[in-house]
Amino acid sequence: MAAQAESALRLSGTVGANKVMESELLRLVKRSPFHVRLPNPARQGSTALRYPFDPAVAWVAACYHRSSSRIGWELVSSPAVRLEPLVADLVPLLAADDRLPRGRSVTFTVEVKGAEDFEAGPLQLRGAVKSAFEQAMQKRGGRAVVQSRAADWAMLVRRVGPENERRTLVILDLGGGPRHLRGQRVAQGPAPLRETMAAQLVLLAHWMPHVEPLVDPTAGSGTIAVEAALLARGFAVRKPADLPALRLPVFAGLPPQAPPLYPDTRPYILASDVDEACIAWMIGNLRASGLTGRDIEHSVVVRTMNAIELTPKRFADILPDAPRERGLFAFNPPYGRRMQGEDGDVLGLYRDLGRTLRRFDGWRAAVIVANEGFKAAFNARPSMVKPTSAAGLRAEFLVFDLGRRQAGKRRISGARSTSHK
Ligand SMILES: C[S@@+](CC[C@H](N)C(=O)[O-])C[C@H]1O[C@@H](n2cnc3c(N)ncnc32)[C@H](O)[C@@H]1O
């Protein structure tokens, strides 16, 4: 096993995110202006997808993909577990890598994660990769200068592969850093959900914005509602101009703008919370995300409301033009672990939520929750269970069919999902 140049486009996410990341990318590429075929990815565990590199696909992912945590271009990998052999492996490979510019000066950062099995600490490993990159760029007639803020490039260092074949992988970040930092949240409640998790929740539930309203009855700062609206309209996560790595020659000729992919979709969304303070946060976050304008302001609404007071009639009064035959509740209720003694209360809330939401015959509920008591208290059998982690806790994505109609009837033939197929 020798050191080698790598070339895959890499999408990584939270535990179990592979499937949803893959179907999201497929949908985006189909909708994009490019006529490219997306090959099946190789999966690395349940958290990373590797695609043969295509600049158009990389551009689409970097600009639009919402469920992944990081997007990068694999550059080199080495089996070395000590610092000197690692540098000796990396320098010649990076120096010969014609994806990197010649005779140019770039600023960069190095981020190391999950390298516990390397025989030196993360800071030393970081220093080694930094030094290798500096030497390689010098050999290419240029200069690489470490800069902690607003650097041109971010190098990601990860340990990957099966136990007896572990390698140190160096990746060039293409996606503008951690993707949950959307750069548009202006306010957050005490327990905000990561944007990437909110996107996963909506995608996993196969929300159909053309025929289903979406309701988040415990909306906090509105993360799920904002992500749902942005998914429905196909808004970009990042502008190409904000991604310096997209200035590499291989991306020349790709569009300078990333306009919404579904600008005419008018999603119906209700975000409510019992806590009045949340309203200002939600409005701020919707506006900061660019969800403004008459049509969207009338179809995405926020309310102060105790979730257990929601009825089909009340919903119809709030969003009279929205479809009602079916719909999706998408929420993350309080987990009851952060604040001591809250567990008993949250089980009561889950039970009341189950009773309330079952009034919505033909609807579904998609939940992310880190409390094992949720399913029993909600008193319904999920049609989908997917383990994940949230706020450092073991959590689950759950999908339920509500009301009298049961599993098997929830997909309407010919209808379009968030997938907007
Ligand atoms: C985990 S937080 C939701 C966080 C939200 N997804 C976000 O990203 O900001 C749970 C929310 O449930 C709300 N909540 C608790 N009990 C409620 C009830 N009976 N009705 C409506 N909201 C409730 C809390 O005020 C809190 O904002």
The ligand as an SDF file (V2000), in Angstrom:
LIG
                    3D

 27 29  0  0  0  0  0  0  0  0999 V2000
  -35.4890   21.5680   20.3010 C   0  0  0  0  0  0  0  0  0  0  0  0
  -36.3310   23.0810   20.1720 S   0  0  0  0  0  0  0  0  0  0  0  0
  -36.6120   23.2470   18.4380 C   0  0  0  0  0  0  0  0  0  0  0  0
  -35.4420   23.8890   17.7870 C   0  0  0  0  0  0  0  0  0  0  0  0
  -35.7060   24.2880   16.3720 C   0  0  0  0  0  0  0  0  0  0  0  0
  -35.8260   23.1500   15.4730 N   0  0  0  0  0  0  0  0  0  0  0  0
  -34.5770   25.2170   15.9170 C   0  0  0  0  0  0  0  0  0  0  0  0
  -33.7850   24.8040   15.0770 O   0  0  0  0  0  0  0  0  0  0  0  0
  -34.4550   26.3190   16.4550 O   0  0  0  0  0  0  0  0  0  0  0  0
  -37.9310   22.7070   20.7560 C   0  0  0  0  0  0  0  0  0  0  0  0
  -38.9200   23.8550   20.7390 C   0  0  0  0  0  0  0  0  0  0  0  0
  -40.1840   23.3440   21.1640 O   0  0  0  0  0  0  0  0  0  0  0  0
  -40.8870   24.4050   21.7470 C   0  0  0  0  0  0  0  0  0  0  0  0
  -42.0280   23.8420   22.5140 N   0  0  0  0  0  0  0  0  0  0  0  0
  -42.0070   23.1540   23.6740 C   0  0  0  0  0  0  0  0  0  0  0  0
  -43.2630   22.8120   24.0180 N   0  0  0  0  0  0  0  0  0  0  0  0
  -44.0890   23.2680   23.0510 C   0  0  0  0  0  0  0  0  0  0  0  0
  -45.4870   23.2340   22.8330 C   0  0  0  0  0  0  0  0  0  0  0  0
  -46.3280   22.6600   23.6990 N   0  0  0  0  0  0  0  0  0  0  0  0
  -45.9890   23.8200   21.7200 N   0  0  0  0  0  0  0  0  0  0  0  0
  -45.1670   24.4310   20.8330 C   0  0  0  0  0  0  0  0  0  0  0  0
  -43.8360   24.5120   21.0030 N   0  0  0  0  0  0  0  0  0  0  0  0
  -43.3010   23.9340   22.0800 C   0  0  0  0  0  0  0  0  0  0  0  0
  -39.8400   25.0990   22.5910 C   0  0  0  0  0  0  0  0  0  0  0  0
  -40.2360   26.4540   22.8580 O   0  0  0  0  0  0  0  0  0  0  0  0
  -38.6050   25.0190   21.6640 C   0  0  0  0  0  0  0  0  0  0  0  0
  -38.4820   26.1920   20.9040 O   0  0  0  0  0  0  0  0  0  0  0  0
  1  2  1  0
  2  3  1  0
  2 10  1  0
  3  4  1  0
  4  5  1  0
  5  6  1  0
  5  7  1  0
  7  8  2  0
  7  9  1  0
 10 11  1  0
 11 12  1  0
 11 26  1  0
 12 13  1  0
 13 14  1  0
 13 24  1  0
 14 15  1  0
 14 23  1  0
 15 16  2  0
 16 17  1  0
 17 18  1  0
 17 23  2  0
 18 19  1  0
 18 20  2  0
 20 21  1  0
 21 22  2  0
 22 23  1  0
 24 25  1  0
 24 26  1  0
 26 27  1  0
M  CHG  2   2   1   9  -1
M  END
$$$$
